[in-house]
Amino acid sequence: MQQNKLFVGNLPFNSNESDLQEAFEQFGEIDEIRVITDRDTGRSRGFAFITFAESDDANSALTMDGKEMNGRALRVNFATERTGGKRRN
């Protein structure tokens, strides 16, 4: 199965879509960047999802795993579908 969506964790809490665009656009065309925020405070939860146009580009971007962004080592891997997780109301 080809994948083109990455999970990016351990983000600095002040990171935004523009920061991620700048850091990851070198690997190829990006379709979507979503920084996940707390619904009550609007503050970043420290992770994001980046969807590339091509799975080969997403695969290349895995090299960002462990690279620093504003003093924090990023965790980058393929996103996995959530199964059976409990959602809070």
PDB file of N, CA, C and O in Angstrom, chain B, residues numbered from 101:
ATOM      1  N   MET B 101       0.833  -1.191   0.000  1.00  0.00           N
ATOM      2  CA  MET B 101       0.000   0.000   0.000  1.00  0.00           C
ATOM      3  C   MET B 101       0.877   1.253   0.000  1.00  0.00           C
ATOM      4  O   MET B 101       1.749   1.410   0.854  1.00  0.00           O
ATOM      5  N   GLN B 102       0.643   2.115  -0.939  1.00  0.00           N
ATOM      6  CA  GLN B 102       1.376   3.372  -1.024  1.00  0.00           C
ATOM      7  C   GLN B 102       0.765   4.375  -0.064  1.00  0.00           C
ATOM      8  O   GLN B 102      -0.456   4.512   0.014  1.00  0.00           O
ATOM      9  N   GLN B 103       1.621   5.074   0.665  1.00  0.00           N
ATOM     10  CA  GLN B 103       1.122   6.077   1.598  1.00  0.00           C
ATOM     11  C   GLN B 103       1.740   7.423   1.268  1.00  0.00           C
ATOM     12  O   GLN B 103       2.895   7.510   0.851  1.00  0.00           O
ATOM     13  N   ASN B 104       0.958   8.461   1.460  1.00  0.00           N
ATOM     14  CA  ASN B 104       1.481   9.799   1.217  1.00  0.00           C
ATOM     15  C   ASN B 104       1.176  10.749   2.370  1.00  0.00           C
ATOM     16  O   ASN B 104       1.373  11.957   2.237  1.00  0.00           O
ATOM     17  N   LYS B 105       0.694  10.222   3.506  1.00  0.00           N
ATOM     18  CA  LYS B 105       0.360  11.057   4.659  1.00  0.00           C
ATOM     19  C   LYS B 105       1.306  10.732   5.811  1.00  0.00           C
ATOM     20  O   LYS B 105       1.455   9.575   6.203  1.00  0.00           O
ATOM     21  N   LEU B 106       1.942  11.775   6.345  1.00  0.00           N
ATOM     22  CA  LEU B 106       2.893  11.601   7.426  1.00  0.00           C
ATOM     23  C   LEU B 106       2.369  12.185   8.735  1.00  0.00           C
ATOM     24  O   LEU B 106       1.646  13.181   8.749  1.00  0.00           O
ATOM     25  N   PHE B 107       2.748  11.546   9.815  1.00  0.00           N
ATOM     26  CA  PHE B 107       2.546  12.060  11.155  1.00  0.00           C
ATOM     27  C   PHE B 107       3.839  12.746  11.558  1.00  0.00           C
ATOM     28  O   PHE B 107       4.917  12.168  11.415  1.00  0.00           O
ATOM     29  N   VAL B 108       3.746  13.970  12.059  1.00  0.00           N
ATOM     30  CA  VAL B 108       4.921  14.699  12.548  1.00  0.00           C
ATOM     31  C   VAL B 108       4.647  15.038  14.008  1.00  0.00           C
ATOM     32  O   VAL B 108       3.757  15.831  14.315  1.00  0.00           O
ATOM     33  N   GLY B 109       5.417  14.432  14.897  1.00  0.00           N
ATOM     34  CA  GLY B 109       5.225  14.633  16.323  1.00  0.00           C
ATOM     35  C   GLY B 109       6.395  15.359  16.963  1.00  0.00           C
ATOM     36  O   GLY B 109       7.420  15.609  16.329  1.00  0.00           O
ATOM     37  N   ASN B 110       6.218  15.689  18.224  1.00  0.00           N
ATOM     38  CA  ASN B 110       7.199  16.412  19.026  1.00  0.00           C
ATOM     39  C   ASN B 110       7.480  17.803  18.452  1.00  0.00           C
ATOM     40  O   ASN B 110       8.599  18.311  18.526  1.00  0.00           O
ATOM     41  N   LEU B 111       6.440  18.400  17.881  1.00  0.00           N
ATOM     42  CA  LEU B 111       6.575  19.751  17.325  1.00  0.00           C
ATOM     43  C   LEU B 111       6.686  20.785  18.442  1.00  0.00           C
ATOM     44  O   LEU B 111       6.066  20.642  19.495  1.00  0.00           O
ATOM     45  N   PRO B 112       7.478  21.823  18.203  1.00  0.00           N
ATOM     46  CA  PRO B 112       7.438  22.950  19.135  1.00  0.00           C
ATOM     47  C   PRO B 112       6.010  23.498  19.150  1.00  0.00           C
ATOM     48  O   PRO B 112       5.369  23.575  18.102  1.00  0.00           O
ATOM     49  N   PHE B 113       5.512  23.874  20.311  1.00  0.00           N
ATOM     50  CA  PHE B 113       4.119  24.293  20.431  1.00  0.00           C
ATOM     51  C   PHE B 113       3.803  25.579  19.674  1.00  0.00           C
ATOM     52  O   PHE B 113       2.634  25.877  19.430  1.00  0.00           O
ATOM     53  N   ASN B 114       4.825  26.343  19.299  1.00  0.00           N
ATOM     54  CA  ASN B 114       4.581  27.572  18.535  1.00  0.00           C
ATOM     55  C   ASN B 114       4.678  27.358  17.030  1.00  0.00           C
ATOM     56  O   ASN B 114       4.602  28.324  16.271  1.00  0.00           O
ATOM     57  N   SER B 115       4.845  26.112  16.577  1.00  0.00           N
ATOM     58  CA  SER B 115       4.938  25.823  15.145  1.00  0.00           C
ATOM     59  C   SER B 115       3.587  25.981  14.477  1.00  0.00           C
ATOM     60  O   SER B 115       2.542  25.732  15.077  1.00  0.00           O
ATOM     61  N   ASN B 116       3.629  26.404  13.212  1.00  0.00           N
ATOM     62  CA  ASN B 116       2.392  26.539  12.447  1.00  0.00           C
ATOM     63  C   ASN B 116       2.570  25.917  11.069  1.00  0.00           C
ATOM     64  O   ASN B 116       3.629  25.369  10.761  1.00  0.00           O
ATOM     65  N   GLU B 117       1.538  26.001  10.244  1.00  0.00           N
ATOM     66  CA  GLU B 117       1.572  25.396   8.916  1.00  0.00           C
ATOM     67  C   GLU B 117       2.711  25.947   8.063  1.00  0.00           C
ATOM     68  O   GLU B 117       3.343  25.202   7.315  1.00  0.00           O
ATOM     69  N   SER B 118       2.975  27.246   8.173  1.00  0.00           N
ATOM     70  CA  SER B 118       4.044  27.860   7.382  1.00  0.00           C
ATOM     71  C   SER B 118       5.408  27.292   7.742  1.00  0.00           C
ATOM     72  O   SER B 118       6.237  27.063   6.862  1.00  0.00           O
ATOM     73  N   ASP B 119       5.647  27.061   9.033  1.00  0.00           N
ATOM     74  CA  ASP B 119       6.916  26.473   9.473  1.00  0.00           C
ATOM     75  C   ASP B 119       7.101  25.081   8.870  1.00  0.00           C
ATOM     76  O   ASP B 119       8.186  24.731   8.406  1.00  0.00           O
ATOM     77  N   LEU B 120       6.032  24.301   8.886  1.00  0.00           N
ATOM     78  CA  LEU B 120       6.110  22.944   8.346  1.00  0.00           C
ATOM     79  C   LEU B 120       6.248  22.963   6.829  1.00  0.00           C
ATOM     80  O   LEU B 120       6.973  22.145   6.263  1.00  0.00           O
ATOM     81  N   GLN B 121       5.564  23.883   6.174  1.00  0.00           N
ATOM     82  CA  GLN B 121       5.683  24.021   4.723  1.00  0.00           C
ATOM     83  C   GLN B 121       7.148  24.281   4.363  1.00  0.00           C
ATOM     84  O   GLN B 121       7.703  23.652   3.463  1.00  0.00           O
ATOM     85  N   GLU B 122       7.753  25.211   5.078  1.00  0.00           N
ATOM     86  CA  GLU B 122       9.146  25.574   4.815  1.00  0.00           C
ATOM     87  C   GLU B 122      10.085  24.388   5.049  1.00  0.00           C
ATOM     88  O   GLU B 122      11.021  24.177   4.278  1.00  0.00           O
ATOM     89  N   ALA B 123       9.844  23.626   6.094  1.00  0.00           N
ATOM     90  CA  ALA B 123      10.717  22.510   6.442  1.00  0.00           C
ATOM     91  C   ALA B 123      10.559  21.308   5.512  1.00  0.00           C
ATOM     92  O   ALA B 123      11.525  20.585   5.267  1.00  0.00           O
ATOM     93  N   PHE B 124       9.333  21.087   4.986  1.00  0.00           N
ATOM     94  CA  PHE B 124       9.068  19.855   4.237  1.00  0.00           C
ATOM     95  C   PHE B 124       8.898  20.040   2.730  1.00  0.00           C
ATOM     96  O   PHE B 124       8.895  19.045   2.004  1.00  0.00           O
ATOM     97  N   GLU B 125       8.758  21.262   2.229  1.00  0.00           N
ATOM     98  CA  GLU B 125       8.496  21.446   0.803  1.00  0.00           C
ATOM     99  C   GLU B 125       9.664  21.007  -0.077  1.00  0.00           C
ATOM    100  O   GLU B 125       9.491  20.779  -1.274  1.00  0.00           O
ATOM    101  N   GLN B 126      10.850  20.889   0.515  1.00  0.00           N
ATOM    102  CA  GLN B 126      12.015  20.437  -0.251  1.00  0.00           C
ATOM    103  C   GLN B 126      11.848  18.998  -0.764  1.00  0.00           C
ATOM    104  O   GLN B 126      12.550  18.586  -1.687  1.00  0.00           O
ATOM    105  N   PHE B 127      10.929  18.245  -0.174  1.00  0.00           N
ATOM    106  CA  PHE B 127      10.750  16.848  -0.554  1.00  0.00           C
ATOM    107  C   PHE B 127       9.729  16.648  -1.666  1.00  0.00           C
ATOM    108  O   PHE B 127       9.679  15.577  -2.272  1.00  0.00           O
ATOM    109  N   GLY B 128       8.920  17.656  -1.941  1.00  0.00           N
ATOM    110  CA  GLY B 128       7.939  17.541  -3.008  1.00  0.00           C
ATOM    111  C   GLY B 128       6.694  18.356  -2.730  1.00  0.00           C
ATOM    112  O   GLY B 128       6.607  19.081  -1.738  1.00  0.00           O
ATOM    113  N   GLU B 129       5.731  18.221  -3.629  1.00  0.00           N
ATOM    114  CA  GLU B 129       4.483  18.982  -3.530  1.00  0.00           C
ATOM    115  C   GLU B 129       3.646  18.508  -2.348  1.00  0.00           C
ATOM    116  O   GLU B 129       3.392  17.315  -2.182  1.00  0.00           O
ATOM    117  N   ILE B 130       3.228  19.467  -1.537  1.00  0.00           N
ATOM    118  CA  ILE B 130       2.409  19.171  -0.361  1.00  0.00           C
ATOM    119  C   ILE B 130       0.966  19.534  -0.665  1.00  0.00           C
ATOM    120  O   ILE B 130       0.671  20.651  -1.092  1.00  0.00           O
ATOM    121  N   ASP B 131       0.061  18.573  -0.439  1.00  0.00           N
ATOM    122  CA  ASP B 131      -1.369  18.813  -0.651  1.00  0.00           C
ATOM    123  C   ASP B 131      -2.021  19.475   0.550  1.00  0.00           C
ATOM    124  O   ASP B 131      -2.858  20.364   0.397  1.00  0.00           O
ATOM    125  N   GLU B 132      -1.633  19.037   1.765  1.00  0.00           N
ATOM    126  CA  GLU B 132      -2.300  19.548   2.967  1.00  0.00           C
ATOM    127  C   GLU B 132      -1.368  19.451   4.169  1.00  0.00           C
ATOM    128  O   GLU B 132      -0.598  18.500   4.308  1.00  0.00           O
ATOM    129  N   ILE B 133      -1.456  20.455   5.027  1.00  0.00           N
ATOM    130  CA  ILE B 133      -0.766  20.443   6.322  1.00  0.00           C
ATOM    131  C   ILE B 133      -1.805  20.783   7.377  1.00  0.00           C
ATOM    132  O   ILE B 133      -2.505  21.790   7.274  1.00  0.00           O
ATOM    133  N   ARG B 134      -1.900  19.927   8.399  1.00  0.00           N
ATOM    134  CA  ARG B 134      -2.846  20.181   9.496  1.00  0.00           C
ATOM    135  C   ARG B 134      -2.117  20.089  10.821  1.00  0.00           C
ATOM    136  O   ARG B 134      -1.720  19.002  11.241  1.00  0.00           O
ATOM    137  N   VAL B 135      -1.939  21.215  11.478  1.00  0.00           N
ATOM    138  CA  VAL B 135      -1.411  21.229  12.837  1.00  0.00           C
ATOM    139  C   VAL B 135      -2.610  21.017  13.754  1.00  0.00           C
ATOM    140  O   VAL B 135      -3.592  21.758  13.687  1.00  0.00           O
ATOM    141  N   ILE B 136      -2.526  20.011  14.604  1.00  0.00           N
ATOM    142  CA  ILE B 136      -3.646  19.667  15.470  1.00  0.00           C
ATOM    143  C   ILE B 136      -3.614  20.573  16.703  1.00  0.00           C
ATOM    144  O   ILE B 136      -2.593  20.707  17.378  1.00  0.00           O
ATOM    145  N   THR B 137      -4.766  21.187  16.969  1.00  0.00           N
ATOM    146  CA  THR B 137      -4.855  22.127  18.086  1.00  0.00           C
ATOM    147  C   THR B 137      -5.878  21.652  19.111  1.00  0.00           C
ATOM    148  O   THR B 137      -6.794  20.891  18.799  1.00  0.00           O
ATOM    149  N   ASP B 138      -5.699  22.115  20.319  1.00  0.00           N
ATOM    150  CA  ASP B 138      -6.650  21.843  21.396  1.00  0.00           C
ATOM    151  C   ASP B 138      -7.916  22.633  21.110  1.00  0.00           C
ATOM    152  O   ASP B 138      -7.849  23.833  20.846  1.00  0.00           O
ATOM    153  N   ARG B 139      -9.052  21.985  21.159  1.00  0.00           N
ATOM    154  CA  ARG B 139     -10.288  22.678  20.788  1.00  0.00           C
ATOM    155  C   ARG B 139     -10.686  23.758  21.786  1.00  0.00           C
ATOM    156  O   ARG B 139     -11.375  24.709  21.417  1.00  0.00           O
ATOM    157  N   ASP B 140     -10.267  23.630  23.042  1.00  0.00           N
ATOM    158  CA  ASP B 140     -10.627  24.625  24.047  1.00  0.00           C
ATOM    159  C   ASP B 140      -9.710  25.842  24.042  1.00  0.00           C
ATOM    160  O   ASP B 140     -10.171  26.978  24.149  1.00  0.00           O
ATOM    161  N   THR B 141      -8.399  25.594  23.916  1.00  0.00           N
ATOM    162  CA  THR B 141      -7.443  26.704  24.005  1.00  0.00           C
ATOM    163  C   THR B 141      -6.967  27.204  22.646  1.00  0.00           C
ATOM    164  O   THR B 141      -6.489  28.333  22.532  1.00  0.00           O
ATOM    165  N   GLY B 142      -7.096  26.369  21.613  1.00  0.00           N
ATOM    166  CA  GLY B 142      -6.598  26.737  20.290  1.00  0.00           C
ATOM    167  C   GLY B 142      -5.088  26.569  20.159  1.00  0.00           C
ATOM    168  O   GLY B 142      -4.513  26.850  19.107  1.00  0.00           O
ATOM    169  N   ARG B 143      -4.458  26.112  21.225  1.00  0.00           N
ATOM    170  CA  ARG B 143      -3.006  25.926  21.224  1.00  0.00           C
ATOM    171  C   ARG B 143      -2.646  24.604  20.545  1.00  0.00           C
ATOM    172  O   ARG B 143      -3.393  23.628  20.629  1.00  0.00           O
ATOM    173  N   SER B 144      -1.496  24.585  19.872  1.00  0.00           N
ATOM    174  CA  SER B 144      -1.028  23.369  19.224  1.00  0.00           C
ATOM    175  C   SER B 144      -0.889  22.249  20.248  1.00  0.00           C
ATOM    176  O   SER B 144      -0.485  22.480  21.388  1.00  0.00           O
ATOM    177  N   ARG B 145      -1.228  21.034  19.826  1.00  0.00           N
ATOM    178  CA  ARG B 145      -1.065  19.862  20.691  1.00  0.00           C
ATOM    179  C   ARG B 145       0.296  19.205  20.469  1.00  0.00           C
ATOM    180  O   ARG B 145       0.603  18.185  21.086  1.00  0.00           O
ATOM    181  N   GLY B 146       1.113  19.791  19.584  1.00  0.00           N
ATOM    182  CA  GLY B 146       2.477  19.292  19.389  1.00  0.00           C
ATOM    183  C   GLY B 146       2.629  18.246  18.299  1.00  0.00           C
ATOM    184  O   GLY B 146       3.655  17.571  18.216  1.00  0.00           O
ATOM    185  N   PHE B 147       1.594  18.111  17.455  1.00  0.00           N
ATOM    186  CA  PHE B 147       1.736  17.201  16.320  1.00  0.00           C
ATOM    187  C   PHE B 147       0.924  17.690  15.139  1.00  0.00           C
ATOM    188  O   PHE B 147       0.038  18.534  15.270  1.00  0.00           O
ATOM    189  N   ALA B 148       1.253  17.132  13.974  1.00  0.00           N
ATOM    190  CA  ALA B 148       0.603  17.558  12.736  1.00  0.00           C
ATOM    191  C   ALA B 148       0.580  16.395  11.753  1.00  0.00           C
ATOM    192  O   ALA B 148       1.228  15.368  11.953  1.00  0.00           O
ATOM    193  N   PHE B 149      -0.191  16.591  10.680  1.00  0.00           N
ATOM    194  CA  PHE B 149      -0.233  15.640   9.577  1.00  0.00           C
ATOM    195  C   PHE B 149       0.102  16.392   8.302  1.00  0.00           C
ATOM    196  O   PHE B 149      -0.411  17.484   8.059  1.00  0.00           O
ATOM    197  N   ILE B 150       0.962  15.803   7.495  1.00  0.00           N
ATOM    198  CA  ILE B 150       1.347  16.396   6.218  1.00  0.00           C
ATOM    199  C   ILE B 150       1.028  15.387   5.133  1.00  0.00           C
ATOM    200  O   ILE B 150       1.478  14.242   5.185  1.00  0.00           O
ATOM    201  N   THR B 151       0.246  15.817   4.144  1.00  0.00           N
ATOM    202  CA  THR B 151      -0.108  14.950   3.020  1.00  0.00           C
ATOM    203  C   THR B 151       0.619  15.442   1.779  1.00  0.00           C
ATOM    204  O   THR B 151       0.462  16.590   1.364  1.00  0.00           O
ATOM    205  N   PHE B 152       1.414  14.559   1.194  1.00  0.00           N
ATOM    206  CA  PHE B 152       2.142  14.866  -0.031  1.00  0.00           C
ATOM    207  C   PHE B 152       1.349  14.405  -1.244  1.00  0.00           C
ATOM    208  O   PHE B 152       0.532  13.490  -1.149  1.00  0.00           O
ATOM    209  N   ALA B 153       1.593  15.044  -2.386  1.00  0.00           N
ATOM    210  CA  ALA B 153       0.926  14.666  -3.629  1.00  0.00           C
ATOM    211  C   ALA B 153       1.377  13.272  -4.072  1.00  0.00           C
ATOM    212  O   ALA B 153       0.588  12.516  -4.637  1.00  0.00           O
ATOM    213  N   GLU B 154       2.625  12.937  -3.820  1.00  0.00           N
ATOM    214  CA  GLU B 154       3.189  11.649  -4.257  1.00  0.00           C
ATOM    215  C   GLU B 154       3.733  10.868  -3.065  1.00  0.00           C
ATOM    216  O   GLU B 154       4.335  11.447  -2.161  1.00  0.00           O
ATOM    217  N   SER B 155       3.522   9.563  -3.065  1.00  0.00           N
ATOM    218  CA  SER B 155       4.000   8.742  -1.956  1.00  0.00           C
ATOM    219  C   SER B 155       5.523   8.695  -1.907  1.00  0.00           C
ATOM    220  O   SER B 155       6.093   8.580  -0.822  1.00  0.00           O
ATOM    221  N   ASP B 156       6.194   8.782  -3.050  1.00  0.00           N
ATOM    222  CA  ASP B 156       7.665   8.798  -3.055  1.00  0.00           C
ATOM    223  C   ASP B 156       8.203  10.023  -2.317  1.00  0.00           C
ATOM    224  O   ASP B 156       9.228   9.945  -1.641  1.00  0.00           O
ATOM    225  N   ASP B 157       7.508  11.153  -2.450  1.00  0.00           N
ATOM    226  CA  ASP B 157       7.921  12.374  -1.758  1.00  0.00           C
ATOM    227  C   ASP B 157       7.748  12.208  -0.248  1.00  0.00           C
ATOM    228  O   ASP B 157       8.605  12.624   0.531  1.00  0.00           O
ATOM    229  N   ALA B 158       6.646  11.603   0.151  1.00  0.00           N
ATOM    230  CA  ALA B 158       6.411  11.354   1.575  1.00  0.00           C
ATOM    231  C   ALA B 158       7.491  10.426   2.125  1.00  0.00           C
ATOM    232  O   ALA B 158       7.992  10.626   3.232  1.00  0.00           O
ATOM    233  N   ASN B 159       7.838   9.422   1.349  1.00  0.00           N
ATOM    234  CA  ASN B 159       8.876   8.485   1.756  1.00  0.00           C
ATOM    235  C   ASN B 159      10.214   9.213   1.945  1.00  0.00           C
ATOM    236  O   ASN B 159      10.938   8.940   2.902  1.00  0.00           O
ATOM    237  N   SER B 160      10.535  10.123   1.047  1.00  0.00           N
ATOM    238  CA  SER B 160      11.766  10.914   1.161  1.00  0.00           C
ATOM    239  C   SER B 160      11.754  11.800   2.400  1.00  0.00           C
ATOM    240  O   SER B 160      12.790  12.008   3.031  1.00  0.00           O
ATOM    241  N   ALA B 161      10.585  12.317   2.744  1.00  0.00           N
ATOM    242  CA  ALA B 161      10.465  13.221   3.891  1.00  0.00           C
ATOM    243  C   ALA B 161      10.673  12.510   5.222  1.00  0.00           C
ATOM    244  O   ALA B 161      10.852  13.169   6.247  1.00  0.00           O
ATOM    245  N   LEU B 162      10.652  11.184   5.228  1.00  0.00           N
ATOM    246  CA  LEU B 162      10.906  10.438   6.460  1.00  0.00           C
ATOM    247  C   LEU B 162      12.308  10.725   6.998  1.00  0.00           C
ATOM    248  O   LEU B 162      12.584  10.470   8.170  1.00  0.00           O
ATOM    249  N   THR B 163      13.186  11.247   6.159  1.00  0.00           N
ATOM    250  CA  THR B 163      14.538  11.596   6.604  1.00  0.00           C
ATOM    251  C   THR B 163      14.528  12.738   7.621  1.00  0.00           C
ATOM    252  O   THR B 163      15.544  13.002   8.264  1.00  0.00           O
ATOM    253  N   MET B 164      13.390  13.415   7.770  1.00  0.00           N
ATOM    254  CA  MET B 164      13.266  14.486   8.763  1.00  0.00           C
ATOM    255  C   MET B 164      13.119  13.934  10.185  1.00  0.00           C
ATOM    256  O   MET B 164      13.190  14.689  11.154  1.00  0.00           O
ATOM    257  N   ASP B 165      12.913  12.618  10.309  1.00  0.00           N
ATOM    258  CA  ASP B 165      12.787  12.008  11.626  1.00  0.00           C
ATOM    259  C   ASP B 165      14.081  12.238  12.410  1.00  0.00           C
ATOM    260  O   ASP B 165      15.166  11.878  11.954  1.00  0.00           O
ATOM    261  N   GLY B 166      13.951  12.844  13.594  1.00  0.00           N
ATOM    262  CA  GLY B 166      15.109  13.121  14.431  1.00  0.00           C
ATOM    263  C   GLY B 166      15.750  14.481  14.194  1.00  0.00           C
ATOM    264  O   GLY B 166      16.575  14.920  14.995  1.00  0.00           O
ATOM    265  N   LYS B 167      15.384  15.154  13.109  1.00  0.00           N
ATOM    266  CA  LYS B 167      15.923  16.495  12.833  1.00  0.00           C
ATOM    267  C   LYS B 167      15.299  17.486  13.802  1.00  0.00           C
ATOM    268  O   LYS B 167      14.157  17.318  14.228  1.00  0.00           O
ATOM    269  N   GLU B 168      16.059  18.521  14.146  1.00  0.00           N
ATOM    270  CA  GLU B 168      15.564  19.506  15.099  1.00  0.00           C
ATOM    271  C   GLU B 168      14.798  20.633  14.438  1.00  0.00           C
ATOM    272  O   GLU B 168      15.142  21.103  13.354  1.00  0.00           O
ATOM    273  N   MET B 169      13.746  21.051  15.126  1.00  0.00           N
ATOM    274  CA  MET B 169      12.989  22.243  14.747  1.00  0.00           C
ATOM    275  C   MET B 169      12.789  23.040  16.029  1.00  0.00           C
ATOM    276  O   MET B 169      12.116  22.588  16.955  1.00  0.00           O
ATOM    277  N   ASN B 170      13.370  24.209  16.071  1.00  0.00           N
ATOM    278  CA  ASN B 170      13.285  25.073  17.257  1.00  0.00           C
ATOM    279  C   ASN B 170      13.637  24.332  18.546  1.00  0.00           C
ATOM    280  O   ASN B 170      12.964  24.481  19.565  1.00  0.00           O
ATOM    281  N   GLY B 171      14.708  23.530  18.483  1.00  0.00           N
ATOM    282  CA  GLY B 171      15.208  22.858  19.677  1.00  0.00           C
ATOM    283  C   GLY B 171      14.551  21.538  20.027  1.00  0.00           C
ATOM    284  O   GLY B 171      14.891  20.939  21.048  1.00  0.00           O
ATOM    285  N   ARG B 172      13.627  21.070  19.216  1.00  0.00           N
ATOM    286  CA  ARG B 172      12.966  19.785  19.490  1.00  0.00           C
ATOM    287  C   ARG B 172      13.205  18.816  18.345  1.00  0.00           C
ATOM    288  O   ARG B 172      13.093  19.185  17.176  1.00  0.00           O
ATOM    289  N   ALA B 173      13.535  17.580  18.684  1.00  0.00           N
ATOM    290  CA  ALA B 173      13.768  16.547  17.671  1.00  0.00           C
ATOM    291  C   ALA B 173      12.424  16.028  17.167  1.00  0.00           C
ATOM    292  O   ALA B 173      11.633  15.490  17.941  1.00  0.00           O
ATOM    293  N   LEU B 174      12.169  16.190  15.877  1.00  0.00           N
ATOM    294  CA  LEU B 174      10.899  15.763  15.289  1.00  0.00           C
ATOM    295  C   LEU B 174      10.783  14.250  15.247  1.00  0.00           C
ATOM    296  O   LEU B 174      11.783  13.545  15.109  1.00  0.00           O
ATOM    297  N   ARG B 175       9.568  13.760  15.365  1.00  0.00           N
ATOM    298  CA  ARG B 175       9.254  12.356  15.108  1.00  0.00           C
ATOM    299  C   ARG B 175       8.420  12.335  13.840  1.00  0.00           C
ATOM    300  O   ARG B 175       7.328  12.902  13.798  1.00  0.00           O
ATOM    301  N   VAL B 176       8.932  11.685  12.814  1.00  0.00           N
ATOM    302  CA  VAL B 176       8.239  11.646  11.523  1.00  0.00           C
ATOM    303  C   VAL B 176       8.074  10.198  11.099  1.00  0.00           C
ATOM    304  O   VAL B 176       9.049   9.451  11.009  1.00  0.00           O
ATOM    305  N   ASN B 177       6.827   9.805  10.837  1.00  0.00           N
ATOM    306  CA  ASN B 177       6.560   8.470  10.302  1.00  0.00           C
ATOM    307  C   ASN B 177       5.231   8.496   9.547  1.00  0.00           C
ATOM    308  O   ASN B 177       4.500   9.486   9.574  1.00  0.00           O
ATOM    309  N   PHE B 178       4.943   7.392   8.879  1.00  0.00           N
ATOM    310  CA  PHE B 178       3.687   7.332   8.136  1.00  0.00           C
ATOM    311  C   PHE B 178       2.512   7.374   9.108  1.00  0.00           C
ATOM    312  O   PHE B 178       2.539   6.737  10.161  1.00  0.00           O
ATOM    313  N   ALA B 179       1.495   8.122   8.744  1.00  0.00           N
ATOM    314  CA  ALA B 179       0.283   8.208   9.560  1.00  0.00           C
ATOM    315  C   ALA B 179      -0.461   6.890   9.470  1.00  0.00           C
ATOM    316  O   ALA B 179      -0.494   6.248   8.420  1.00  0.00           O
ATOM    317  N   THR B 180      -1.055   6.500  10.579  1.00  0.00           N
ATOM    318  CA  THR B 180      -1.872   5.282  10.585  1.00  0.00           C
ATOM    319  C   THR B 180      -3.294   5.664  10.934  1.00  0.00           C
ATOM    320  O   THR B 180      -3.535   6.615  11.677  1.00  0.00           O
ATOM    321  N   GLU B 181      -4.219   4.920  10.397  1.00  0.00           N
ATOM    322  CA  GLU B 181      -5.629   5.175  10.680  1.00  0.00           C
ATOM    323  C   GLU B 181      -5.925   4.839  12.130  1.00  0.00           C
ATOM    324  O   GLU B 181      -5.425   3.852  12.670  1.00  0.00           O
ATOM    325  N   ARG B 182      -6.727   5.655  12.736  1.00  0.00           N
ATOM    326  CA  ARG B 182      -7.160   5.441  14.104  1.00  0.00           C
ATOM    327  C   ARG B 182      -8.238   4.369  14.126  1.00  0.00           C
ATOM    328  O   ARG B 182      -9.186   4.417  13.342  1.00  0.00           O
ATOM    329  N   THR B 183      -8.094   3.413  15.014  1.00  0.00           N
ATOM    330  CA  THR B 183      -9.115   2.370  15.099  1.00  0.00           C
ATOM    331  C   THR B 183      -9.606   2.221  16.527  1.00  0.00           C
ATOM    332  O   THR B 183      -8.824   1.971  17.444  1.00  0.00           O
ATOM    333  N   GLY B 184     -10.888   2.374  16.703  1.00  0.00           N
ATOM    334  CA  GLY B 184     -11.511   2.123  17.991  1.00  0.00           C
ATOM    335  C   GLY B 184     -11.143   3.072  19.113  1.00  0.00           C
ATOM    336  O   GLY B 184     -11.403   2.773  20.279  1.00  0.00           O
ATOM    337  N   GLY B 185     -10.551   4.198  18.793  1.00  0.00           N
ATOM    338  CA  GLY B 185     -10.201   5.153  19.841  1.00  0.00           C
ATOM    339  C   GLY B 185     -11.438   5.808  20.422  1.00  0.00           C
ATOM    340  O   GLY B 185     -12.427   6.013  19.719  1.00  0.00           O
ATOM    341  N   LYS B 186     -11.385   6.131  21.682  1.00  0.00           N
ATOM    342  CA  LYS B 186     -12.511   6.818  22.308  1.00  0.00           C
ATOM    343  C   LYS B 186     -12.368   8.298  22.088  1.00  0.00           C
ATOM    344  O   LYS B 186     -11.291   8.855  22.301  1.00  0.00           O
ATOM    345  N   ARG B 187     -13.405   8.932  21.677  1.00  0.00           N
ATOM    346  CA  ARG B 187     -13.400  10.385  21.466  1.00  0.00           C
ATOM    347  C   ARG B 187     -14.133  11.037  22.612  1.00  0.00           C
ATOM    348  O   ARG B 187     -15.175  10.560  23.064  1.00  0.00           O
ATOM    349  N   ARG B 188     -13.569  12.136  23.073  1.00  0.00           N
ATOM    350  CA  ARG B 188     -14.242  12.898  24.127  1.00  0.00           C
ATOM    351  C   ARG B 188     -15.203  13.878  23.492  1.00  0.00           C
ATOM    352  O   ARG B 188     -14.955  14.373  22.393  1.00  0.00           O
ATOM    353  N   ASN B 189     -16.306  14.162  24.181  1.00  0.00           N
ATOM    354  CA  ASN B 189     -17.287  15.112  23.660  1.00  0.00           C
ATOM    355  C   ASN B 189     -16.924  16.498  23.951  1.00  0.00           C
ATOM    356  O   ASN B 189     -17.650  17.419  23.578  1.00  0.00           O
TER     357      ASN B 189
END
